[in-house]
């Protein structure tokens, strides 16, 4: 038991102290959860204890998190005696920001064997004693019960996120929803177009992938309201592009890029009432979207002046799990990291890049694949070796929107900020 507070509670219960458990829950009701305590071993870490109060009998409770190794069955909480208190403690660096949920009576099906994630997630719950939480719906119009939100823990030395949330005195821009049809791709998708406040002609344009999440958990319109309102970046428009076939369109898809350049950008120019594209056109995305952003900027530097690649999946190769051919055998060496290798083949351009990744993204996607963090570092090094202008940072977290909503602002400031 890592938590000193839980040890005291256990001792009080064993001694028969009446009201010890009720006092414990009342204390957490005032202070919130998880329980964060000093670590006697290191000044830069904390003992963090995640707590679930079982209102109904449960057989087990899983901690749903992505910051530690292991599958669901390896992340079970422990029941404190015969009480309603279930707990799991970690020693964590004090500069981390993480999200988590609980899975009371979760099926514990291993990740690679799960076939119905929607039904599985419906049973997960946010921490009711943690006031910091957010929803991450599949689509911004989806009604998601608050109980299914993601709880957020921000440890005391985590970097602030000054561009998130509502600021006083900021005039919001406008967002319009559209259905954009592509003849080249033969499909149609949701698209949200952000315009800066006051009808100002934008000096820059950002194309942002995963538009559903941009409009939802990332809160991108509010981020741009704050950036523009504070004068940190010039007035800019944002085209937030929804998904149709994400797994096929975002990973280095030349046809998808052709549709962006030949169909979407002309439509944006016309819809905004512009005579031409702004001089600064950025493209941004997370995970596979970060990979796509770099691909677009490298292949079409005549169109995109910069790319914001947040936790970009630069480990990627076609058929990443080798499902189209025979399984791996000893001696096989799959060619992961296709886009970093491509950097050596293309002509240099003045394109600028912002790359980031979380320090917790240092685990392998698959047995033969490099970790995402290692692949992002490789992409950084290859771009710099070719002479590209690269801004790089690592943050105290994982593959997580709780960080991307903030580092998006860092990327925009780095590439088009006043004085950048």
N, C-alpha and C positions, 0 to 999 in steps of 0.2 A: 504494500500500500504506500504509494509515493506521497499522498496528500497528508500533511500534518493535521489539517482540519478534520479529515475523515478519521484519522487515528484517534483524535480526541472524542469524536462522536461515538466511535466504536467502544471506546473505554467507558464513556458515560452510559451507554446503553447496557453494557455488561455490568456496570455498577448499580443498575436499576434506577438511574436518575429519571424521575418522571418528567416528561415534557422535553427531554433532550432532542428527540427527533423533530418534534413540532417546532421547537426553537430554531433548529437547523434550517428547516424549510422556510420559516419566516425570515430568517437572516438572508437566505438566498433570494427570497421574494423582494427584499429591499435592495440588495446589491446586484442581483442578476447572476446569470451563469454564462459560460462555465466558471468554475472556481479556479482562480489564478493566484498562485502562491510563489514566494521566492524559492529559488533552488539553492540549496546549501553547497552544491558542487561547483556552480559557475554563476558569475554575476550577469552574464548575457543570456541566460536561459530562465525559464519559468516552469513550474510544475502546473500543468493545465489538466483539470479534471472535469470531464463531461458527465453530466448527471441527468438521469431520467427518473421521474417520479411516477411509478406505476399506479394509476388510478384503478385499473382492472388487473386481475392476475395475468401474468405473461410467463411463457416458458423461457424466453430469451429476448434480449434487446441487442441489435447490432448498431454500431456507430457507422453511419454512412459518411465516409470521408475519403479523400484521395491524397492525403498528405503522407500517409505511411504505406509501407509495403504490405502485401497480403490480400487475401480475398475476404469475402464477407464473413465467412465462418471463423476467420482469424481476428475479427474485430468486435468480439462480443463484450458487453459490459458484465461486470460482476455484481451480484446482489449482496448487499450489506446485511448479513445474517438473515433474519426472517422479516426485514423491514420492507417498505415500499421504495427504498433507495437503491438504484442501480448506478454503477460508476465505472469509468475507465480513465486512467491517467496517462499522461505523456510528459516527457521533458522536451520542451520546444524552445527554439531560439526566440528571444524576446522581440525580434523585429518582424515576426510573421503576421500575416492577415490571412484567415482561412474561413471556409464555410463548411457546414456539416448538417446532417439530419440524423434522425433516429429511425430504426426499423424494428418496431416491436413485433415479435413473432415473424420476422422476415423469413422467406423461404430458404435463405442461405445458398441458393443455387450459384455456383461459380460464374464469374462474369462471362466466360466464353461459352457457357452452356445455356445462358438465358435466352429465351425465345419471345418473351412478351414483356418488354421493359415498361410499357405504359401501365400494365396491370400491377407490375411490381412496385413502381414508383408511387402508385396511388396509396400504398400502405405506409409510405415513409412520412415522417412528421418533423416539423421544425421544433426547436427547443422552446417550449412555452414560457420559460423563465428568462430567456434572452431577448431583450427589447430590440436588438439589431438584427434585422432579417430582411429578405427581399424575395420576390417571386421571379421565376424565370420561365414564363410560358413558352410553348412552341410557337405561338402567334400572339401578337399584342392584343388581339380581340378575344382571346380565349379567357374564359372565366376559370381561374384556378383558386381553389379554397386556400385561405390564408394558412391553414394548418399544414399545407404542403410546401410552404416556403423554405428557403435555405437560411439557416441561422449563420451569423457572421461573428467570428471572434477576432478582435484586433488587439494584439499584444502591445505593451506600453511603448516599445521602441519602433513600432511599425511606421513607415513613412506616411505623412498625412496625405489626404486626397482633396486638395483645395478646390478642384474644378467640378466636383460632384455635388449634387444637391442644389437647392434653390437659394439664390443670393438676393438680398434686398437691393432694390434700385436697379435691377436688370430687366430691360424690356425684352420679352421673349420673341424669337423669330416665329415664323409660321411653318407648319408642316402640312403638306397635302398628300393624300393617298391616291395612287394610280394603279392601273393594271397595264403592264407593259408587255406587248406581244413581240416576239422575235420570229421573223421569217426564216432566219438562218438556223435557229435552233428548233423551230417548230413547236414552240411552247409559249406560255404567258405566265407572268409572275406578278406578285405584289411589289410595288416600289413606292417609297416615301421620299418626298423631295422637301428638304429644309431650305428655307430662304431666310437671310438675316433680317432683323427687325428694321422697320422704317422704309422698306422698299429700296434699300441701298443696292446698287449694282455690285455683285460679288467680284472680288479681286482674285479669288481662288475657288477651286471646286474640288471636293473630295468625293470619290466613289468608294462607298463602304459596303463590304460584303456582309452576309448574314443580317439583312435588314430587319428581320423579325426580332432578333436579339438586340439590335441597335435601338429599335423603338421600344423594347421591353426592358430587360434587366440592365442593359448598359446605359440607358437613358441618354443616348447621344445628343438629341436636340437640346437638352438642358446643359450638357457639357459645352456645346458650341455657343449657347446663349451666354454662359459665363465667360468663356474665352474672348468672344467678340466684345461683350459688354465691358470687360476690363481692359480692352485694348491690347491683349496679349497676342492676338492674331488679327489679320485684316478681315474685313467682312468676307464671308465665304458661304457658298452653297454646298449642300451635302445630298448626294443621291444614295439612299440606303436601299440596296437591292435585295429582294427576297430570294428564297431558294425554290428550285423545282427539283433538281436532281443533284444535290450538293456533292455527293461522293464522286460523281462523274464530272461535273462542271468545274469545280474549283481546283482540283489537282492538275495544274499545267495543261489545261485544255485549250488548244489553239483555236478551235471553233468558238468556244465561249469568249475568248479574247477578241476574235473577229467581230462577234456580235456586239461586244462592249464598244468597240471603236467605230464600227460602221453603222450601228443602229442606235444604241443607247445614248452615246454622247451627243450625236446630232439631235436626238429627241430632247435631251436635257437643255441644249442650247436654245432650241425652239421654244420649249415650255417656259424657260426663264426669260425669254424675250431678248436674248443676247445676239450680237452680231457674229460672234465667234467664241470659241473656247477661251477661258482665261489663260494667261501665260503660265499659271501654276495649276496643274491638275495632278492631284494626289490620288493614290489608291490604297485602301487599308483593309486589313482583315486579321482574324485570329485563327490560329490552328491551320486547317486547310486553307482558310481565307488568307492567312499570312503568307503561305506558300504561293497562293494565286496572285497576291499583290506583288510579290517579288517577280514572279513570272511575267506579269503584264508589264512591269517597269523595265525589265531587262529586254524583253522582246520588242517593245514599242516605246523606246525613249523619245521618239518624236512626238508622242502623245502625252505620256505620263512623266512629269518632272520629278516625282518622288514616290516612294512606297513606304508605308507603315506596316511592319510585319510583327505582329504580336504573337509570341509563342508559335512562330511559323513551323509547320511540319516539314522541315527541310530534310528529315530522314527519308522522305517518301521515295518510292519507286513504283512503277506500274506493277500491278498484281502484288501488293505489299505482303500478303500472307501466302503467296505461292499457291493460290487455289486453282490456277489455270493449268498447272502442270504437276508433275510428281512431287511428293513431299521432299523436304531437305534431307540429304544424307551427309554423312561425314565427308568433308572435303568440298562441299558446295560453298560458294561465296556470293550470295545475292548482291547485286549492285544497288545498294541503297544510296541515298544522297544524290539523286539525279540532277537536281537543279544546281547545287554547288558545283558539280562537275561541268555543267553547261556554262557557268560563268567564264571558264577558261576559253570557251570557243567563240564568244560573242565579241562584237566591237565595243570598245570603251565608249562611254557617253557621260554627260554631266549629271546623270540621274543620281539623286540622293536617296539614302536609305536610313530608316530608323528600325532597328531590330531590338527586341527584348525577349526575355524568357525568365521563368521563375526558377529559383534555386532548387525547388522541390520537383522540377521536371527532369530530374536526373536518373529516372528509371527507364527501363527498356520497354518500348511499345510491343515488341515481339522478340522471340528468342534471338534472332539473327540481326535485328535492327539496332542502330545506335539510339541512345536516349535522345529525347527532343532537345534537351539543354546542350548536349554535345554537338548535335547537328546544327543548332543555331550558332554556337561558337565557331563551328567550321565555316558556316556561311559568312559570318563576320570576317573571319580571317581571309577567306578567298576573295571576298569583295575588296577588302583593303589591299590585298596583294595585287589586285588588278588596278588599283588607283581610284576606286570609287569612294565617294564621301559617305562614311557610315557613322551614325550615332548609335551606340550600343549601351544597353543597361540590363542589369539583372535585378529582380525584385524578390521580396521575401514572401513567396507564395508558390502556388502551383498553376495548373492548367485551368484557369479560373476567372470567370467574369468579374469576380469581386476585385480583381486587379486590373483587368482589361478596361473596365469602365473609366479608370483613372489614367492608365498609361497611354490610352488613345490621345488624351490631351497632351501628354509629354511628347508624343510623336508629332503631333500637329505643330506644337511650339518649336520643336527641333527643326522642322523642315520649312515652315513658312511663318514662324513667329517674328514679331517685331525685333529686329536686330539679329535674327538667326542667319 
